[in-house]
């Protein structure tokens, strides 16, 4: 099966290793990955800031770039939610709507695609460990792919997944929110980290680069020894692809 891979702008800037792991996972489970080098952003930062006309230009560039009828797989529930749901709102009552609708119907979060379309069955090769999971807001409420991500983690025989008490609360990143409201964002991430530390785990795992960047940066400043891990880098390591 041929699939397009959309790496996301944040992935390309801060989590390139996780992107390589994502591609390895897709290939391991039988997908032929096409990476279009001219790809950039999904448009979510400008959309959330109210720059709708500028966001439409970004969206149309993506729609023109990924023009063949292949699935578009994204290692971020947040960006997947933007392309699956928010693009439809953005182009509602415009001449482009039907084309956007066809594009959005081909977009998948990577966890969902691995689990429900490639029937991935993960065979754990790692040592026993205990982890917890942070749910990204957009992945939880818009693309609704969190359960697929957690199901993949639970497949790992030697990994004990301990749920956070306040898993569904935001970490304070929120795209441009952390820049516009730094004090509120700082308080929110510190509460998230208190919850993480209370679980006595070795790893905090997230499938969203923005949340992971926010949480790991704050943990480093606080001197925490819990290891941050991107979901797809963690999964690839556990099944021996890294």
Backbone bond lengths (Angstrom), bond angles and torsions (degrees), N, CA, C in turn:
res aa  C-N    CA-C-N  psi(-1)  N-CA   C-N-CA  omega(-1)  CA-C   N-CA-C  phi
1 X - - - 1.460 - - 1.531 109.92 -
2 X 1.332 117.21 128.36 1.459 120.93 175.71 1.525 109.77 -85.12
3 X 1.349 116.30 136.10 1.470 120.38 176.00 1.520 109.05 -136.36
4 X 1.332 115.46 145.62 1.460 120.44 168.05 1.524 108.18 -82.16
5 X 1.348 116.72 145.06 1.460 120.83 174.84 1.520 107.95 -116.53
6 X 1.350 116.03 121.76 1.463 121.35 177.07 1.524 107.93 -105.30
7 X 1.330 117.12 109.44 1.465 120.77 -170.24 1.511 115.95 -78.03
8 X 1.338 118.64 -15.66 1.472 127.02 -175.57 1.531 110.20 73.40
9 X 1.326 115.68 150.42 1.475 120.04 -178.05 1.521 110.60 -67.85
10 X 1.339 117.21 -40.40 1.464 119.76 -179.45 1.531 110.78 -67.71
11 X 1.327 115.84 -36.83 1.462 119.06 177.05 1.511 111.46 -62.19
12 X 1.319 116.12 -43.27 1.464 119.95 -179.64 1.521 111.87 -66.42
13 X 1.338 117.34 -32.33 1.467 120.44 -177.18 1.520 112.59 -83.53
14 X 1.349 117.46 -40.07 1.465 119.97 -168.96 1.524 114.97 -122.05
15 X 1.339 118.38 -19.29 1.465 119.51 -174.73 1.529 111.36 -132.55
16 X 1.327 115.86 50.50 1.467 120.07 -178.43 1.532 111.62 -62.93
17 X 1.340 117.51 -33.86 1.458 120.13 178.90 1.537 110.95 -65.98
18 X 1.328 115.87 -37.52 1.470 119.64 177.88 1.538 110.66 -66.98
19 X 1.334 116.08 -32.61 1.467 118.85 177.39 1.530 110.64 -67.26
20 X 1.333 116.04 -42.34 1.468 119.31 177.52 1.530 109.97 -62.49
21 X 1.336 116.48 -41.26 1.474 120.35 177.18 1.523 111.11 -61.61
22 X 1.326 116.26 -39.60 1.468 120.81 179.63 1.525 110.83 -61.48
23 X 1.340 115.50 -44.27 1.467 119.79 179.47 1.531 110.25 -65.56
24 X 1.328 116.77 -39.53 1.471 120.03 178.05 1.536 110.80 -62.03
25 X 1.340 116.46 -40.10 1.470 119.71 178.83 1.524 110.80 -63.46
26 X 1.335 116.07 -45.04 1.470 119.40 178.86 1.530 110.75 -60.50
27 X 1.318 116.62 -45.21 1.469 120.30 -179.00 1.522 111.07 -66.73
28 X 1.340 116.43 -38.37 1.464 120.96 -179.28 1.532 111.42 -60.92
29 X 1.331 115.11 -34.18 1.470 118.80 -178.48 1.531 112.41 -99.58
30 X 1.333 115.86 19.69 1.461 120.00 165.71 1.509 118.09 102.22
31 X 1.333 118.55 3.13 1.468 119.51 -178.91 1.531 110.95 -87.58
32 X 1.322 115.47 145.59 1.470 121.63 172.30 1.525 106.37 -98.85
33 X 1.340 116.30 111.71 1.470 120.97 -169.43 1.525 111.68 -91.71
34 X 1.341 115.21 130.80 1.466 122.02 174.71 1.525 107.69 -111.12
35 X 1.338 116.63 120.93 1.472 121.78 179.66 1.525 108.35 -111.49
36 X 1.320 116.31 110.08 1.463 121.34 -179.74 1.534 108.73 -82.32
37 X 1.336 117.04 119.00 1.464 120.46 -171.34 1.527 113.15 -70.58
38 X 1.329 119.20 -19.10 1.466 120.88 -178.23 1.526 113.26 -87.67
39 X 1.325 118.57 7.45 1.463 120.91 -178.31 1.521 110.83 -70.98
40 X 1.352 116.68 154.03 1.468 120.21 179.59 1.529 110.23 -138.55
41 X 1.333 117.58 -106.81 1.465 122.67 -172.88 1.528 110.12 -108.42
42 X 1.347 116.76 157.18 1.469 120.26 174.83 1.520 111.24 -79.07
43 X 1.333 117.37 -18.13 1.464 121.95 179.43 1.512 114.29 100.33
44 X 1.325 117.87 2.70 1.462 119.73 -174.81 1.538 114.06 -63.04
45 X 1.345 120.01 -40.82 1.480 118.31 -179.98 1.528 112.65 -59.29
46 X 1.325 117.72 -43.83 1.473 119.42 179.92 1.530 111.12 -71.39
47 X 1.349 116.96 -35.30 1.471 121.56 178.25 1.534 110.24 -62.35
48 X 1.331 116.38 -46.55 1.465 120.92 -178.99 1.527 112.29 -67.75
49 X 1.345 116.44 -21.04 1.464 120.40 179.91 1.524 112.29 -94.27
50 X 1.343 116.53 1.41 1.460 119.95 175.53 1.512 115.46 90.14
51 X 1.335 118.27 9.75 1.468 121.42 178.89 1.536 109.25 -91.69
52 X 1.335 115.09 73.08 1.464 119.82 -170.74 1.529 112.64 -70.19
53 X 1.314 118.27 -40.36 1.459 119.97 -178.66 1.533 110.36 -65.14
54 X 1.332 116.69 -42.30 1.465 120.81 178.10 1.540 110.30 -64.37
55 X 1.328 116.32 -38.02 1.469 120.44 179.49 1.523 111.18 -66.15
56 X 1.335 116.51 -36.75 1.476 119.29 177.63 1.531 110.49 -60.84
57 X 1.326 116.95 -37.93 1.474 120.11 179.10 1.529 110.59 -64.51
58 X 1.342 116.66 -41.21 1.475 120.97 177.76 1.527 109.94 -64.09
59 X 1.328 116.02 -44.88 1.465 120.67 -178.97 1.527 111.13 -62.15
60 X 1.316 117.02 -44.32 1.473 120.22 -179.40 1.534 111.13 -65.59
61 X 1.338 116.64 -33.06 1.471 119.46 175.65 1.526 110.28 -63.16
62 X 1.334 116.73 -40.48 1.471 120.25 177.62 1.526 111.33 -66.90
63 X 1.319 115.91 -41.66 1.472 120.34 -178.97 1.526 110.47 -64.48
64 X 1.336 116.93 -37.64 1.467 120.40 177.08 1.527 111.55 -70.50
65 X 1.342 116.65 -34.93 1.467 120.97 -177.13 1.532 112.05 -71.55
66 X 1.323 116.42 -44.42 1.476 121.34 -178.31 1.531 108.75 -97.60
67 X 1.329 115.31 69.52 1.463 120.17 -166.63 1.531 114.50 -95.51
68 X 1.328 117.76 -10.44 1.462 119.26 178.52 1.534 109.95 -87.87
69 X 1.340 118.16 157.69 1.476 119.86 -172.49 1.537 114.23 -79.40
70 X 1.342 116.71 46.80 1.468 120.99 179.65 1.534 109.30 -101.63
71 X 1.330 117.58 153.83 1.464 119.84 172.59 1.525 110.34 -60.42
72 X 1.338 116.17 145.30 1.474 122.29 176.28 1.520 106.43 -110.22
73 X 1.331 117.24 111.23 1.456 121.48 -172.16 1.530 109.35 -105.35
74 X 1.349 115.60 133.16 1.471 121.57 -171.80 1.529 109.83 -127.59
75 X 1.348 118.31 127.68 1.465 119.92 179.41 1.525 111.92 -85.00
76 X 1.312 116.58 46.59 1.469 122.31 179.64 1.524 108.21 -161.02
77 X 1.330 116.58 115.73 1.455 119.76 178.31 1.514 112.17 -64.54
78 X 1.333 116.23 -27.45 1.454 120.98 -179.72 1.526 111.28 -67.65
79 X 1.322 116.71 -51.61 1.475 120.65 179.59 1.533 110.38 -67.80
80 X 1.331 116.95 -36.05 1.467 119.77 177.07 1.522 110.23 -61.65
81 X 1.333 117.05 -42.04 1.460 121.02 177.88 1.517 112.13 -61.47
82 X 1.337 115.71 -38.85 1.468 120.04 177.47 1.526 110.36 -60.44
83 X 1.329 116.06 -47.24 1.466 119.78 -175.48 1.532 112.73 -76.25
84 X 1.331 117.29 -30.51 1.471 120.53 -178.22 1.530 111.29 -79.73
85 X 1.328 117.27 -44.03 1.460 121.18 -171.80 1.532 114.04 -109.83
86 X 1.330 116.46 -48.07 1.470 118.54 -172.49 1.526 112.65 -72.54
87 X 1.329 117.69 -29.48 1.469 119.22 175.05 1.530 110.79 -59.56
88 X 1.339 116.96 -37.16 1.466 120.55 -179.16 1.529 110.79 -64.94
89 X 1.328 116.47 -41.55 1.462 120.40 177.37 1.523 110.64 -65.49
90 X 1.320 115.23 -38.71 1.470 121.52 -176.47 1.530 112.10 -64.44
91 X 1.327 116.13 -34.13 1.472 120.44 -175.46 1.534 113.24 -108.34
92 X 1.338 116.91 11.41 1.456 121.04 179.12 1.536 109.65 -58.91
93 X 1.321 116.96 134.02 1.475 123.02 179.24 1.525 112.93 64.83
94 X 1.341 116.86 27.35 1.468 120.42 174.20 1.534 108.08 -116.89
95 X 1.342 117.54 162.24 1.475 119.96 178.97 1.534 113.13 -65.20
96 X 1.332 117.49 -14.95 1.462 121.25 -177.48 1.528 113.29 -88.01
97 X 1.349 117.67 -6.26 1.466 120.01 -166.85 1.532 113.56 -56.93
98 X 1.324 117.41 -45.54 1.468 119.89 -176.68 1.531 111.36 -61.81
99 X 1.328 116.52 -40.02 1.472 120.94 178.75 1.540 110.53 -68.20
100 X 1.316 116.21 -39.21 1.469 120.54 178.28 1.530 109.97 -65.18
101 X 1.315 115.62 -40.21 1.467 120.98 179.49 1.533 110.55 -60.59
102 X 1.320 117.00 -42.05 1.475 120.65 178.40 1.529 110.50 -65.16
103 X 1.336 116.20 -41.79 1.469 120.81 178.68 1.532 110.41 -62.19
104 X 1.330 116.81 -50.00 1.470 121.16 -176.45 1.527 111.89 -61.77
105 X 1.319 116.73 -31.12 1.470 120.17 -179.48 1.523 111.78 -68.77
106 X 1.337 117.53 -13.90 1.473 121.18 -179.48 1.526 112.74 -100.78
107 X 1.344 117.96 3.23 1.469 121.49 -176.32 1.526 110.56 -93.73
108 X 1.342 116.34 135.07 1.466 122.08 -179.11 1.525 110.35 -137.64
109 X 1.310 116.34 141.38 1.462 120.50 165.13 1.528 107.98 -69.98
110 X 1.342 116.45 144.61 1.465 120.16 -175.01 1.532 113.12 -61.20
111 X 1.326 118.17 -41.60 1.476 120.42 179.12 1.522 110.97 -58.23
112 X 1.325 114.61 -48.11 1.468 120.11 179.34 1.527 110.23 -60.46
113 X 1.330 116.86 -41.25 1.463 120.05 -176.77 1.534 110.96 -69.15
114 X 1.345 116.31 -42.66 1.468 119.52 178.76 1.530 110.83 -61.37
115 X 1.322 115.58 -44.45 1.461 120.38 -173.58 1.529 112.50 -76.48
116 X 1.310 116.85 -47.30 1.467 120.34 -168.89 1.524 115.08 -101.20
117 X 1.325 118.11 -11.94 1.469 119.82 -179.18 1.526 112.76 -119.69
118 X 1.342 116.98 -29.01 1.469 120.06 176.53 1.517 111.55 -106.24
119 X 1.349 116.75 -2.04 1.476 122.07 178.21 1.526 111.78 50.74
120 X 1.335 115.88 46.13 1.469 121.01 -178.69 1.521 111.13 -61.74
121 X 1.330 115.18 133.60 1.465 121.76 175.89 1.519 106.96 -124.46
122 X 1.335 117.46 105.19 1.459 121.85 -170.73 1.523 111.62 -84.13
123 X 1.326 116.36 126.62 1.462 122.36 177.67 1.528 108.84 -106.63
124 X 1.332 116.45 109.18 1.463 121.96 -173.28 1.532 111.49 -73.13
125 X 1.345 116.28 131.62 1.460 120.95 177.15 1.532 111.69 -116.71
126 X 1.349 117.24 5.45 1.464 120.50 -174.26 1.516 114.08 -94.84
127 X 1.353 114.38 173.58 1.464 121.01 176.81 1.532 109.92 -74.12
128 X 1.327 116.22 162.83 1.461 120.11 178.46 1.527 110.54 -64.52
129 X 1.323 116.02 137.43 1.462 120.81 178.81 1.521 109.60 -153.45
130 X 1.325 115.49 165.01 1.465 121.50 177.83 1.524 108.41 -121.70
131 X 1.327 115.75 133.22 1.467 120.55 -175.84 1.522 109.47 -132.74
132 X 1.332 115.26 162.39 1.456 120.00 168.02 1.522 107.96 -128.23
133 X 1.319 115.57 170.36 1.459 121.81 -170.12 1.524 110.32 -130.80
134 X 1.341 116.11 134.25 1.465 121.40 173.21 1.519 109.65 -106.70
135 X 1.338 116.97 125.84 1.463 122.13 178.37 1.518 110.91 -89.97
136 X 1.315 116.79 122.47 1.457 121.91 173.40 1.528 109.95 -68.74
137 X 1.338 117.74 138.95 1.479 121.64 -174.64 1.531 112.21 -57.96
138 X 1.345 116.81 -47.14 1.468 120.83 -176.60 1.532 110.63 -67.81
139 X 1.342 116.83 -37.46 1.466 120.73 177.96 1.521 110.80 -66.89
140 X 1.338 115.26 -35.80 1.463 120.95 -177.86 1.526 111.89 -73.43
141 X 1.325 116.90 -44.99 1.469 120.33 -169.58 1.521 114.46 -103.69
142 X 1.336 118.83 -19.41 1.467 120.51 -176.25 1.528 111.32 -110.15
143 X 1.327 117.44 -61.73 1.470 118.39 -179.96 1.527 111.90 -82.43
144 X 1.334 117.12 -16.79 1.478 123.31 174.43 1.539 111.90 51.53
145 X 1.344 115.38 50.06 1.466 120.33 -177.80 1.527 113.11 -110.82
146 X 1.328 117.31 6.81 1.468 120.20 -174.74 1.531 111.95 -63.00
147 X 1.323 117.17 -41.76 1.473 118.96 -178.05 1.531 111.22 -63.75
148 X 1.338 117.28 -34.34 1.469 119.40 176.89 1.536 110.24 -64.08
149 X 1.329 116.71 -41.95 1.475 120.52 178.95 1.524 110.92 -62.35
150 X 1.338 116.62 -45.92 1.458 120.41 -178.06 1.538 111.31 -69.62
151 X 1.320 116.74 -31.28 1.467 119.85 176.39 1.530 110.59 -64.15
152 X 1.326 117.14 -39.68 1.471 120.42 177.66 1.531 110.53 -63.39
153 X 1.338 117.03 -42.16 1.474 120.14 178.73 1.532 110.00 -63.37
154 X 1.329 116.36 -42.13 1.476 120.26 -177.87 1.526 112.21 -66.82
155 X 1.337 117.58 -19.72 1.466 119.79 176.71 1.533 111.75 -68.20
156 X 1.337 116.76 -21.91 1.467 120.86 -175.90 1.527 109.59 -76.37
157 X 1.313 115.73 114.52 1.466 121.93 -170.21 1.525 113.57 -60.63
158 X 1.326 116.82 -36.16 1.467 120.28 -175.10 1.521 113.71 -99.29
159 X 1.325 116.71 13.99 1.467 121.17 -179.58 1.525 109.41 -113.07
160 X 1.337 115.55 122.82 1.462 121.42 177.59 1.526 108.39 -99.71
161 X 1.320 116.83 113.46 1.466 121.75 -179.45 1.524 109.75 -91.27
162 X 1.336 116.16 116.43 1.466 122.22 178.05 1.529 108.06 -105.41
163 X 1.320 116.44 124.10 1.469 119.80 -176.69 1.532 110.94 -73.76
164 X 1.336 116.62 146.72 1.459 121.47 171.57 1.522 109.56 -74.35
165 X 1.324 116.69 149.30 1.465 120.19 177.57 1.532 110.40 -65.74
166 X 1.370 115.58 -38.40 1.467 120.51 -178.43 1.520 110.17 -117.83
167 X 1.324 115.27 51.64 1.465 121.23 -175.06 1.523 113.15 -56.88
168 X 1.330 117.43 -36.41 1.465 120.45 -172.75 1.528 113.25 -87.11
169 X 1.355 117.28 2.25 1.465 119.39 176.64 1.521 110.48 -83.96
170 X 1.337 116.52 142.80 1.468 123.05 -179.21 1.532 110.78 -63.46
171 X 1.328 115.92 148.24 1.479 120.57 178.18 1.525 111.35 -84.50
172 X 1.350 117.36 -7.77 1.462 120.52 179.42 1.514 113.96 99.06
173 X 1.348 117.15 -0.03 1.461 118.96 179.63 1.535 109.23 -75.37
174 X 1.319 116.48 -71.11 1.467 120.26 173.20 1.513 114.41 58.57
175 X 1.331 118.09 34.74 1.462 120.02 179.21 1.520 110.53 64.83
176 X 1.342 116.96 -116.14 1.468 120.61 -178.22 1.528 112.40 -78.96
177 X 1.353 117.41 -7.48 1.476 120.03 179.51 1.530 111.56 -58.70
178 X 1.333 116.13 -41.45 1.466 120.11 -177.37 1.523 112.00 -65.88
179 X 1.335 116.69 -22.68 1.472 120.72 178.07 1.528 110.32 -86.55
180 X 1.333 116.09 -38.84 1.465 120.06 -177.89 1.525 112.22 -76.33
181 X 1.331 116.96 -32.86 1.468 121.51 -176.11 1.525 110.00 -129.38
182 X 1.341 117.85 66.45 1.480 120.06 -172.81 1.525 114.39 -62.79
183 X 1.339 118.43 -35.97 1.462 119.95 -177.39 1.536 110.94 -69.63
184 X 1.346 115.65 -43.09 1.477 119.20 178.29 1.527 109.58 -65.62
185 X 1.340 115.86 -41.60 1.464 120.87 179.30 1.530 111.00 -60.07
186 X 1.338 116.14 -42.24 1.470 121.15 -179.74 1.532 110.76 -62.19
187 X 1.327 116.29 -43.31 1.473 120.18 179.43 1.528 110.45 -63.39
188 X 1.329 116.42 -41.12 1.471 120.74 -178.23 1.528 111.35 -65.79
189 X 1.340 117.49 -42.75 1.465 118.48 -178.33 1.525 111.25 -70.99
190 X 1.328 116.89 -32.09 1.473 119.01 177.28 1.536 110.98 -66.16
191 X 1.329 117.04 -37.11 1.477 120.12 176.50 1.524 110.14 -67.23
192 X 1.336 115.88 -38.41 1.478 119.82 177.34 1.530 109.86 -61.95
193 X 1.322 116.53 -42.89 1.466 120.12 -177.97 1.538 111.22 -68.34
194 X 1.325 117.22 -35.86 1.466 119.78 175.50 1.528 110.36 -59.44
195 X 1.324 115.64 -40.82 1.466 120.72 178.22 1.534 110.15 -64.38
196 X 1.338 116.23 -43.12 1.478 120.95 179.54 1.527 110.66 -61.65
197 X 1.340 116.46 -46.31 1.466 120.40 -177.79 1.527 111.71 -64.90
198 X 1.324 117.32 -30.12 1.470 120.70 -178.94 1.529 112.44 -70.15
199 X 1.334 118.01 -14.14 1.466 121.78 -177.50 1.535 113.22 -87.18
200 X 1.339 117.18 -11.77 1.482 121.37 179.72 1.531 111.83 54.81
201 X 1.318 116.22 56.52 1.456 121.83 -177.64 1.527 110.67 -113.67
202 X 1.334 115.13 163.82 1.469 120.12 176.43 1.529 110.65 -87.10
203 X 1.351 116.79 -35.36 1.468 120.70 -175.62 1.526 111.74 -127.12
204 X 1.337 116.12 145.10 1.462 122.74 162.80 1.533 105.80 -108.54
205 X 1.325 115.61 122.12 1.467 120.79 -176.12 1.528 109.42 -112.33
206 X 1.330 115.44 139.65 1.466 120.57 172.84 1.523 108.95 -144.10
207 X 1.315 115.84 151.09 1.460 120.55 177.33 1.517 112.41 -95.78
208 X 1.320 117.47 6.48 1.461 120.78 -177.92 1.527 109.99 -120.49
209 X 1.328 116.35 123.77 1.457 121.59 -176.60 1.519 113.43 -63.83
210 X 1.346 117.91 -37.32 1.454 120.63 -178.49 1.522 111.91 -64.39
211 X 1.328 116.52 -47.86 1.467 121.12 178.52 1.530 110.11 -61.82
212 X 1.330 115.91 -43.82 1.461 119.93 -176.53 1.524 110.99 -65.89
213 X 1.330 116.34 -37.50 1.461 121.19 177.47 1.530 109.96 -63.60
214 X 1.332 116.49 -43.11 1.463 122.30 -179.37 1.526 110.88 -65.87
215 X 1.336 116.72 -49.31 1.470 121.02 -176.72 1.527 110.96 -67.98
216 X 1.336 117.03 -45.09 1.470 119.58 -176.61 1.525 111.25 -67.04
217 X 1.357 117.13 -36.69 1.466 120.02 178.13 1.514 111.54 -64.48
218 X 1.334 116.65 -43.40 1.460 120.68 179.33 1.527 110.83 -67.98
219 X 1.332 117.61 -38.79 1.470 120.09 178.91 1.521 110.73 -63.99
220 X 1.337 116.56 -37.71 1.464 120.17 179.04 1.523 110.67 -63.07
221 X 1.349 116.53 -43.31 1.468 120.61 178.27 1.517 111.56 -63.76
222 X 1.352 116.71 -32.84 1.467 121.37 -177.78 1.532 111.78 -86.01
223 X 1.340 116.83 -5.09 1.462 120.23 179.31 1.514 114.43 73.46
224 X 1.321 117.82 29.10 1.475 121.42 -179.45 1.525 110.09 -78.49
225 X 1.331 116.37 147.98 1.465 119.20 -178.99 1.530 112.93 -103.67
226 X 1.332 118.48 5.49 1.473 120.67 174.25 1.531 107.87 -70.40
227 X 1.353 115.93 134.90 1.462 120.11 -175.86 1.537 110.45 -88.43
228 X 1.341 117.92 126.46 1.471 119.66 173.96 1.522 109.67 -80.42
229 X 1.337 116.75 140.26 1.468 120.08 -179.83 1.527 109.82 -142.38
230 X 1.328 116.09 133.36 1.462 120.05 172.42 1.527 108.45 -74.55
231 X 1.320 116.41 137.10 1.468 121.49 -174.37 1.524 113.33 -49.06
232 X 1.338 117.47 -48.87 1.466 118.78 -170.49 1.528 112.47 -77.39
233 X 1.325 116.01 -28.61 1.463 119.67 173.19 1.533 109.49 -67.54
234 X 1.334 116.03 -41.26 1.465 121.63 178.85 1.532 110.61 -63.33
235 X 1.331 116.81 -47.67 1.474 120.27 -178.18 1.535 111.07 -62.69
236 X 1.340 116.51 -43.79 1.469 120.30 -178.89 1.519 111.56 -62.57
237 X 1.345 115.99 -39.93 1.472 119.85 177.45 1.519 110.87 -64.43
238 X 1.324 116.98 -43.69 1.468 120.41 -175.72 1.521 113.16 -65.11
239 X 1.329 117.09 -30.62 1.474 117.90 -178.62 1.527 111.87 -100.06
240 X 1.354 116.08 11.10 1.458 119.86 171.45 1.513 116.30 83.60
241 X 1.347 117.48 22.61 1.465 119.86 178.01 1.519 111.76 -89.85
242 X 1.343 117.67 -10.99 1.470 121.78 -179.92 1.520 109.82 -113.62
